Amino acid sequence: MKTAIALAALTLVCAPSANALGMDVPYERFATADAVDWVQVCGQWPVRKNEGVYRIVHGSQYAQSFLYLQWMHRGDDGSLQAVHTQGIRELNNDHAEISLTRIACRATRTGIRITAQASSGHDGALRSITIEAGHRPGLYRYAASPRR
């Protein structure tokens, strides 16, 4: 019995002290590529019992824009996890030389609508683009029209 009490006391003395305020979480704990310019959450989509949201990721590399759409699921612990990540193939070709500006996203009844101004390094044309994504991960519709 004395040994058990001594062992318990030694454990209390040698144990690391608890920090009531928690610990600082360093930036390095978040996985973000250096080429990512911004991330935006936009709209919700139905997922079984938990909340799902759309997330747009914009990156710049090779002097052009890259756009990715993610269907995110909030886990039981409250953290967001990507269910599916979809690159926008019409934009994400490394020879497309398309630069996006005025990117906006708004929720719709059936998903989200992303609009932007797209300038091409090939012909100097300025276009308006629209990307619509629904509740089925991976499916989207892309449309471009000349800017007037």
N, C-alpha and C positions, 0 to 999 in steps of 0.2 A: 504494500500500500504506500509506504514511504517512497519507494522508487517511482511509482506512478505519479505521486504528487510532485516529486522533484522533477520528473520528466515534463510534466505539464507546466511547471513554473519556468523551466529552462526554455520550453517552446515559446512561452509568452515573452520572455526577455529577448530571445534571439529572433523572433518573428519580425518581419518588416512592418514598420508602422503604417497604419491605414491613413490614407489621405482623404479627409472628408470632402474636399473640394474636387476630387477626381484628378485625372492627369491631363496634361496638355497633349493634344493629338497633333503630331507634326504633319505638315503639308505632304510629306513623302508617303503617308498612309493612303493617299488618294491617287488612283491611277489615272493620270491625265496626260495624254501625249503633248509634247511641246508645240506641235503644229495646231492644236485646238485653240481657236480664237474665242469661242463662247459656246455655252450649252444653255438651252432654254427648255423648260417644261411647258407643255401646251396641251390642254384638254385632257379628258379622261376617257378610258375605254373599259368596257365591262370585263371583269375577270372573276371567275368563280365566287369566292367569298371575300376576297380582298380587293383593294383599290388598284386600278391600273392607270397609268398616265403615259402620254406620248412625250418623247424627249427628242429635241433636234440638236445635232452636234455639227458645228461649222468649223472647218479647218482650212488653213492656207498652206500650200506647198507648191513649188514649181511655178510661182507667180500666178496661181489660180485658186479658186475656191473648190472645196470638197464638202458635200453635204450628206449627212447620215440621219436616218430616222430610226428611233428606237421605241419599241413597245416595252414599257417598264411595268413591273409587278412589285407591289409592296408586300414583303414577306411578313410572317407573324411577328418578327422582331422589330418591324418598322422600317427596315432598310429596303432601298430600291434595288432591284436586280433586273437586268435586261432579259426579256423573254426572247426578243429577236432584234437584231440590228440589220437595217437595210440601207445599203448605199444607193444613191440616186444615180443609176448607170448613165443617164443622159448627161450628167455633169461630171462624174468622177473619173473620167478618162484623163490620164496624165498628159495627153496632147490636145485636150479640148480647149485650153486657154480661156476658160470662162471665169469671170470674176463676178461675184454676187454682191449687191448692195441693197439697202432698203428691205431686208428680209423681215417678214412679218408672219405671224402664225395666229390663227384663231380657231377656236373650237366650233364645230358644226354639229348638227343633230346626228350625223352618221360617222363622225371622226374628226379630222382636222383639215384645214386648208392653209398651205404655206404659199405666200406670194413673195416675189423678189424681182429686182431689176438685174438682168444678166447682160454683161458686155463681153463681146468676143474679141480675143486677141487676133483672130484670123482675118475677120472682115470689118472690124470696128463697129459692127451693128449692135444696137441696144435693143434688147427684147424684154418683154414682161413674161415671167414664167409663173405657172401655178402647179402646185403639187397637192393632190388630194389623197389622203390615206384614210382607210376605214378601220373597222374593228378587227379585221383578220390580219394578224401579223405578217408582214412581208409584201402585202399588196398595196400598190399605190398607182395613181394615174398622173402623168406628166403632160403639160401642155405649154407651148411657147408661142407667143405672137409678137409681131414687130411692134416696137414702141413708136408711137406717133407724136 
